[in-house]
Amino acid sequence: MSSAIQTQVNQVAQAVSFLRAVLEEDRMDDLADALAKAQAALDQMNSYPGGVEQLKKDISLLDEHLKTEIEEKLQKAGVDHQINGELIKLAMQKNAALQAFMAQQSDSATYSSSGSIPNLTGGVLSRKV
């Protein structure tokens, strides 16, 4: 029982840590793989026989040294998971900013010299603006 718990906790801790490293180093080529590994490890933990509550009970029954080791790994994985969420938010903001910047750089983002709006049929600005 304890080796199954250790294996699952190790897989989750490693997957979440790998995802954090990928996000911190901005290695977008590895992102899909890291996300898939983290999701698979979390899904496996969630499918523990008896659910997460049973997992907690089983961890509490382990000898003190092993219990402490597992709890430390879970705590570190929790911190990594929170940081991953923040890094993903930052990456999304960066992506949105880059898209906005690129859109502003295109020819269609500005008005023509005649006052019309490119790509808009009949497009003269309203005088009410």
PEGI-V859348 format. One line per field, one symbol per residue. phi: phi as a letter, one per 30 degrees, with the letter a starting at -180 (. if undefined). psi: psi as a letter, one per 20 degrees, with the letter a starting at -180 (. if undefined). A space follows every 50 residues. Layout:
phi->???
psi->???
This chain:
phi->.ddddeddddddddddddddddddchcddcddddddddddddddddceej idddeddddddddeddeddddddddddddedddeeddddddddddddddd dddddddddcddddjdceibdidcddddd
psi->ghhgggggggggggghggggggghjlmhhiggggggggggghggghjpoi ahghggghghirqggggggghgghgghggggghggghggghgggggghgg ghhhiqhiirqrijjrpqjopjnpqqii.
